Amino acid sequence: MIRLAYYINFNDQEKNQEIDSLKDLMRSLGYLLDRQDKKGIIYNSKYWIGLITQYHGDSINLPYEELRRSADKDLADCFIELIFGYIINGYIDYVKEGLFINEIGNTYSVRDDIYVYKIMTIHCML
């Protein structure tokens, strides 16, 4: 979705509404999980933890380096919004398991400053 938003309507001087909508959607996933839990709907916790691992290591391939860096930053912001949605709705254990145990525990080197931005922002939120 972010790649599509960049191809269709990227303007680095203006706010990109499509990407803002994606950020809102990512944050609302934590609310959706909470509503399912409060209604007594049986849900698969491994699926919701898997969302964290699914979006953690993504990078976007775009033809121009400046677009790729900007898109990767927006993707990181979407991921941060997902984690924020989990945290404010009380699913910190999912964040700990999905991100810190499953993903960061298997990281041996860091080559990207956006990765550091993402992890440190989430660490500060916790």
C-alpha positions as YAML, in Angstrom:
chain: A
units: angstrom
residues:
- id: 1
  name: MET
  ca: [0.00, 0.00, 0.00]
- id: 2
  name: ILE
  ca: [2.78, 2.43, 0.84]
- id: 3
  name: ARG
  ca: [4.54, 1.64, -2.43]
- id: 4
  name: LEU
  ca: [1.32, 2.34, -4.30]
- id: 5
  name: ALA
  ca: [0.82, 5.64, -2.43]
- id: 6
  name: TYR
  ca: [4.32, 6.70, -3.41]
- id: 7
  name: TYR
  ca: [3.87, 5.82, -7.06]
- id: 8
  name: ILE
  ca: [0.50, 7.55, -7.34]
- id: 9
  name: ASN
  ca: [0.67, 10.61, -5.18]
- id: 10
  name: PHE
  ca: [4.08, 11.29, -3.64]
- id: 11
  name: ASN
  ca: [4.85, 14.88, -2.81]
- id: 12
  name: ASP
  ca: [7.52, 15.45, -0.20]
- id: 13
  name: GLN
  ca: [6.29, 19.02, 0.36]
- id: 14
  name: GLU
  ca: [2.77, 18.02, 1.41]
- id: 15
  name: LYS
  ca: [1.32, 15.55, 3.82]
- id: 16
  name: ASN
  ca: [0.37, 12.29, 2.14]
- id: 17
  name: GLN
  ca: [-3.21, 11.42, 3.10]
- id: 18
  name: GLU
  ca: [-2.97, 7.81, 1.94]
- id: 19
  name: ILE
  ca: [-0.07, 7.12, 4.27]
- id: 20
  name: ASP
  ca: [-1.81, 8.90, 7.14]
- id: 21
  name: SER
  ca: [-4.81, 6.64, 6.55]
- id: 22
  name: LEU
  ca: [-2.56, 3.59, 6.70]
- id: 23
  name: LYS
  ca: [-1.11, 4.81, 9.99]
- id: 24
  name: ASP
  ca: [-4.62, 5.23, 11.41]
- id: 25
  name: LEU
  ca: [-5.54, 1.75, 10.21]
- id: 26
  name: MET
  ca: [-2.47, 0.22, 11.83]
- id: 27
  name: ARG
  ca: [-3.21, 1.90, 15.15]
- id: 28
  name: SER
  ca: [-6.84, 0.75, 15.03]
- id: 29
  name: LEU
  ca: [-5.79, -2.92, 14.77]
- id: 30
  name: GLY
  ca: [-4.96, -2.86, 18.49]
- id: 31
  name: TYR
  ca: [-8.45, -1.49, 19.17]
- id: 32
  name: LEU
  ca: [-9.98, -4.24, 17.01]
- id: 33
  name: LEU
  ca: [-8.09, -6.87, 18.97]
- id: 34
  name: ASP
  ca: [-9.30, -5.35, 22.24]
- id: 35
  name: ARG
  ca: [-12.93, -5.28, 21.05]
- id: 36
  name: GLN
  ca: [-12.73, -8.94, 20.05]
- id: 37
  name: ASP
  ca: [-11.31, -9.81, 23.44]
- id: 38
  name: LYS
  ca: [-13.96, -7.85, 25.37]
- id: 39
  name: LYS
  ca: [-16.80, -9.36, 23.36]
- id: 40
  name: GLY
  ca: [-15.52, -12.84, 24.15]
- id: 41
  name: ILE
  ca: [-14.76, -13.64, 20.53]
- id: 42
  name: ILE
  ca: [-12.19, -16.39, 20.27]
- id: 43
  name: TYR
  ca: [-9.19, -15.13, 18.36]
- id: 44
  name: ASN
  ca: [-5.83, -16.56, 17.47]
- id: 45
  name: SER
  ca: [-3.17, -14.77, 19.52]
- id: 46
  name: LYS
  ca: [-0.43, -16.21, 17.29]
- id: 47
  name: TYR
  ca: [-1.97, -14.36, 14.35]
- id: 48
  name: TRP
  ca: [-1.89, -11.03, 16.19]
- id: 49
  name: ILE
  ca: [1.68, -11.62, 17.36]
- id: 50
  name: GLY
  ca: [2.53, -12.64, 13.80]
- id: 51
  name: LEU
  ca: [1.42, -9.23, 12.52]
- id: 52
  name: ILE
  ca: [4.29, -7.72, 14.49]
- id: 53
  name: THR
  ca: [6.87, -10.06, 13.00]
- id: 54
  name: GLN
  ca: [5.35, -9.69, 9.53]
- id: 55
  name: TYR
  ca: [5.79, -5.92, 9.39]
- id: 56
  name: HIS
  ca: [8.98, -5.65, 11.37]
- id: 57
  name: GLY
  ca: [11.66, -6.22, 8.76]
- id: 58
  name: ASP
  ca: [10.02, -4.88, 5.65]
- id: 59
  name: SER
  ca: [11.66, -2.49, 3.24]
- id: 60
  name: ILE
  ca: [10.17, -0.94, 0.14]
- id: 61
  name: ASN
  ca: [11.89, -1.17, -3.24]
- id: 62
  name: LEU
  ca: [11.45, 2.00, -5.23]
- id: 63
  name: PRO
  ca: [13.49, 3.19, -8.21]
- id: 64
  name: TYR
  ca: [14.90, 6.28, -6.52]
- id: 65
  name: GLU
  ca: [16.95, 6.17, -3.34]
- id: 66
  name: GLU
  ca: [15.34, 9.26, -1.77]
- id: 67
  name: LEU
  ca: [11.88, 7.77, -2.35]
- id: 68
  name: ARG
  ca: [12.98, 4.45, -0.86]
- id: 69
  name: ARG
  ca: [14.34, 6.10, 2.29]
- id: 70
  name: SER
  ca: [11.21, 8.17, 2.72]
- id: 71
  name: ALA
  ca: [8.95, 5.16, 2.10]
- id: 72
  name: ASP
  ca: [10.95, 3.05, 4.57]
- id: 73
  name: LYS
  ca: [10.50, 5.80, 7.17]
- id: 74
  name: ASP
  ca: [6.75, 5.87, 6.52]
- id: 75
  name: LEU
  ca: [6.62, 2.08, 6.77]
- id: 76
  name: ALA
  ca: [8.47, 2.31, 10.09]
- id: 77
  name: ASP
  ca: [5.94, 4.89, 11.27]
- id: 78
  name: CYS
  ca: [3.09, 2.55, 10.31]
- id: 79
  name: PHE
  ca: [4.76, -0.23, 12.29]
- id: 80
  name: ILE
  ca: [5.17, 2.08, 15.28]
- id: 81
  name: GLU
  ca: [1.46, 2.92, 15.06]
- id: 82
  name: LEU
  ca: [0.64, -0.81, 15.09]
- id: 83
  name: ILE
  ca: [2.72, -1.27, 18.22]
- id: 84
  name: PHE
  ca: [1.20, 1.84, 19.81]
- id: 85
  name: GLY
  ca: [-2.28, 0.43, 19.16]
- id: 86
  name: TYR
  ca: [-1.29, -2.78, 20.94]
- id: 87
  name: ILE
  ca: [0.23, -0.90, 23.87]
- id: 88
  name: ILE
  ca: [-2.65, 1.49, 24.55]
- id: 89
  name: ASN
  ca: [-5.11, -1.40, 24.43]
- id: 90
  name: GLY
  ca: [-3.13, -3.48, 26.92]
- id: 91
  name: TYR
  ca: [-1.39, -6.02, 24.70]
- id: 92
  name: ILE
  ca: [2.16, -5.30, 25.80]
- id: 93
  name: ASP
  ca: [2.87, -9.03, 26.12]
- id: 94
  name: TYR
  ca: [2.20, -9.43, 22.40]
- id: 95
  name: VAL
  ca: [4.72, -6.69, 21.67]
- id: 96
  name: LYS
  ca: [7.31, -8.27, 23.96]
- id: 97
  name: GLU
  ca: [6.86, -11.69, 22.42]
- id: 98
  name: GLY
  ca: [6.50, -10.65, 18.78]
- id: 99
  name: LEU
  ca: [9.13, -7.97, 18.63]
- id: 100
  name: PHE
  ca: [11.64, -8.36, 21.41]
- id: 101
  name: ILE
  ca: [11.71, -12.14, 21.80]
- id: 102
  name: ASN
  ca: [11.03, -13.37, 18.27]
- id: 103
  name: GLU
  ca: [12.56, -10.64, 16.12]
- id: 104
  name: ILE
  ca: [15.21, -8.65, 17.94]
- id: 105
  name: GLY
  ca: [16.52, -11.78, 19.63]
- id: 106
  name: ASN
  ca: [17.51, -13.04, 16.17]
- id: 107
  name: THR
  ca: [19.18, -9.79, 15.03]
- id: 108
  name: TYR
  ca: [22.96, -9.93, 14.99]
- id: 109
  name: SER
  ca: [23.85, -6.73, 13.18]
- id: 110
  name: VAL
  ca: [22.14, -3.46, 12.36]
- id: 111
  name: ARG
  ca: [22.91, -1.69, 9.09]
- id: 112
  name: ASP
  ca: [19.99, 0.70, 8.84]
- id: 113
  name: ASP
  ca: [19.27, 3.83, 10.88]
- id: 114
  name: ILE
  ca: [15.52, 3.46, 10.26]
- id: 115
  name: TYR
  ca: [15.65, 0.13, 12.09]
- id: 116
  name: VAL
  ca: [17.26, 1.85, 15.07]
- id: 117
  name: TYR
  ca: [14.65, 4.64, 14.92]
- id: 118
  name: LYS
  ca: [11.85, 2.08, 14.94]
- id: 119
  name: ILE
  ca: [13.17, -0.03, 17.81]
- id: 120
  name: MET
  ca: [14.19, 2.91, 19.99]
- id: 121
  name: THR
  ca: [10.80, 4.61, 19.52]
- id: 122
  name: ILE
  ca: [9.01, 1.44, 20.58]
- id: 123
  name: HIS
  ca: [11.39, 0.95, 23.49]
- id: 124
  name: CYS
  ca: [10.62, 4.48, 24.71]
- id: 125
  name: MET
  ca: [6.86, 3.86, 24.40]
- id: 126
  name: LEU
  ca: [7.15, 0.85, 26.66]
...
